[in-house]
Amino acid sequence: MAATVPQTTPAVPTEDDPAPFPALPDDRHAQRGGGVNSRVLVLNASYEPINVCTVRRAAVLVLKERAEILERSEWSLHAESFTLPRPIVIRLITYVRIPRDAHSRKITRRAVFARDQ
């Protein structure tokens, strides 16, 4: 007995829905909906990008009042007693000093000659 696999066809725009999402594999649908494994951009207090973290980590930072939501999604995170908008971009409240590795840039003769022309 041969098993038949249903064929998925790409979405075709209609008058009711001018721009539907294209057909995606099943594991990617959760990412589009803003699942817990989605990514959030983390900005420093000076608005410079620091990192990308998960929605779960971003929600913890917001709930502990260590970060604020700058941009939110149309989706929300629901708990028993409250609803939190799903963050896309958050900004830390306090400035975090990011050490720049000065030792990684070695001064060479070629770099000095290039600098001095």
URSUL-V220911 format. One record per helix or strand. SS is the DSSP state (@ for helix, = for strand). FROM is the first residue (numbers start at 0). TO is the last residue. Records with the same first field share a line. If there is no record, write none. Layout:
SS = FROM-TO ; FROM-TO
//
This chain:
@ = 25-31 ; 54-62 ; 101-103 ; 108-115
= = 38-42 ; 48-53 ; 66-77 ; 82-91
//
